[in-house]
Amino acid sequence: MLRLSPFISCMYSMSSRITWGAPRTVPLLRPLPLGLLCVFTAGKKDLIDFPVLNEDELEEQFVRGSGPGGQATNKTSNCVVLKHIPSGTVVKCHQTRSVDINRKRAREIMREKLDVVYKGELSEVIVKKKESELRKQEKRRKANDNLERKRLFRETLASNSKPGNDTV
């Protein structure tokens, strides 16, 4: 009985998509309605349901970047332009001097954009953006309510301290 407990816990953990005992880098795959694959990476709490990029569907170019940097920017081709051929989505990434880091970041950005293209309003990027906007509006509303209460309190103090309003 004791020998079967790791096997049973492993079966339970895989069925509930919680990988206890498995390394954190093991992705779990599930198909999307459009034939794409999504990756569930254990340990990541946000933005985990992005489509997997197929390298055969990507066209990659290295061009010279733009912006500040002078000679370092003008002479090196470390800006990555990534095109997803089936959807026609293009991503340009020139965040660092390193081509490798720019390639990785361009792929991350491409996965986010493809999530938006394929899922539309249900994509995790748009849902998170809407949640953030709602939190921001709620915070702004609370701050305005607090300022209004303070203003009313000052007005009542000023009206009570006027001469002739002696109510003792």
C-alpha positions in Angstrom: 0.0 0.0 0.0 2.8 2.4 0.8 4.4 1.7 -2.6 1.3 2.8 -4.5 0.9 6.1 -2.8 3.4 8.0 -5.0 1.8 6.6 -8.1 -1.8 7.5 -6.9 -0.7 11.1 -5.9 1.0 11.5 -9.3 -2.1 10.4 -11.1 -4.2 12.8 -9.0 -1.8 15.7 -9.6 -1.8 15.3 -13.3 -5.6 15.0 -13.5 -6.1 18.2 -11.6 -3.4 20.1 -13.6 -1.3 20.6 -10.5 2.1 19.1 -11.0 3.2 18.3 -7.4 6.6 16.5 -7.6 7.1 17.3 -11.3 9.7 19.9 -12.3 8.3 23.4 -12.8 9.5 23.5 -16.5 7.3 20.6 -17.6 4.4 22.1 -19.8 1.1 20.5 -20.1 -0.5 20.7 -23.5 -4.2 21.0 -24.5 -5.7 21.7 -27.9 -7.6 24.9 -28.8 -10.7 24.9 -31.0 -8.7 26.4 -33.8 -6.1 23.6 -33.9 -3.5 25.5 -31.9 -1.9 24.3 -28.7 -1.8 26.1 -25.4 0.8 25.7 -22.7 0.0 25.4 -19.0 3.3 25.9 -17.2 3.3 24.8 -13.6 4.3 27.6 -11.3 3.2 30.5 -13.4 0.2 32.2 -12.1 -0.5 34.8 -14.7 -0.8 34.6 -18.5 -0.4 30.9 -18.8 -2.8 30.1 -21.6 -0.9 31.4 -24.7 -0.7 29.6 -28.0 2.5 27.6 -28.7 4.6 29.1 -31.5 5.5 26.7 -34.3 8.9 27.8 -35.7 7.9 26.6 -39.2 5.2 29.3 -39.3 7.6 32.1 -38.3 9.7 34.3 -40.5 12.6 36.1 -38.7 14.7 39.0 -39.8 17.4 41.0 -38.1 17.4 44.7 -39.0 19.0 47.9 -37.7 17.1 49.4 -34.9 16.0 52.9 -34.4 15.9 55.4 -31.6 18.7 56.8 -29.4 22.0 55.0 -29.2 24.1 56.7 -32.0 26.8 54.5 -33.5 25.9 51.4 -31.4 22.4 51.4 -32.9 23.3 52.5 -36.4 26.0 49.9 -37.1 24.5 46.7 -35.5 21.5 44.7 -36.8 20.1 43.5 -33.5 16.5 44.5 -34.0 14.3 41.4 -34.5 11.4 41.4 -36.9 9.2 38.4 -36.4 6.3 37.6 -38.8 3.7 34.9 -38.1 2.9 33.8 -41.7 -0.7 32.3 -41.2 -2.1 35.3 -39.4 0.2 38.0 -40.9 1.0 39.4 -37.5 4.4 41.2 -37.3 6.4 42.0 -34.2 9.4 44.2 -34.0 11.6 44.0 -30.9 14.6 46.2 -30.2 14.6 46.4 -26.4 18.2 45.4 -25.7 21.5 45.2 -27.5 21.5 41.4 -27.3 20.1 39.6 -30.3 19.3 36.5 -28.2 17.3 38.5 -25.6 15.5 40.4 -28.4 14.6 37.1 -30.1 13.1 35.7 -26.8 11.2 38.8 -26.1 9.9 39.0 -29.7 8.5 35.5 -29.3 6.8 36.4 -26.0 5.2 39.4 -27.6 4.1 37.3 -30.6 2.5 34.8 -28.3 0.5 37.6 -26.6 -0.5 39.1 -29.9 -1.6 35.7 -31.3 -3.6 35.1 -28.1 -5.5 38.4 -28.9 -5.9 37.5 -32.6 -7.3 34.0 -32.0 -9.4 34.6 -28.8 -10.5 38.2 -29.3 -12.2 39.6 -26.2 -11.7 36.4 -24.3 -7.9 36.6 -24.5 -6.0 36.8 -21.2 -4.2 39.9 -22.2 -7.4 41.9 -22.8 -9.1 40.4 -19.7 -6.2 41.4 -17.5 -6.1 44.9 -19.0 -9.9 45.3 -18.3 -9.4 44.1 -14.7 -6.6 46.5 -14.3 -8.7 49.4 -15.7 -11.6 48.5 -13.3 -9.2 48.5 -10.3 -7.8 51.8 -11.4 -11.3 53.3 -11.8 -12.3 52.0 -8.4 -9.2 53.5 -6.8 -9.9 56.8 -8.5 -13.5 56.8 -7.3 -12.5 56.0 -3.7 -9.9 58.9 -3.8 -12.6 61.3 -5.1 -15.1 60.2 -2.4 -12.4 60.7 0.3 -11.6 64.2 -1.1 -15.3 65.1 -1.1 -15.7 64.0 2.5 -12.7 66.1 3.6 -14.1 69.1 1.8 -17.5 68.7 3.5 -15.8 68.3 6.8 -13.9 71.5 6.3 -17.0 73.4 5.3 -18.9 72.2 8.4 -16.0 73.2 10.6 -15.8 76.7 8.9 -19.5 77.2 9.3 -19.5 76.2 13.0 -16.6 78.5 13.8 -18.3 81.7 12.4 -19.2 84.3 15.0 -22.9 84.1 15.9 -23.1 80.4 15.7 -22.5 79.8 19.5 -24.4 76.7 20.3 -23.2 75.6 23.7 
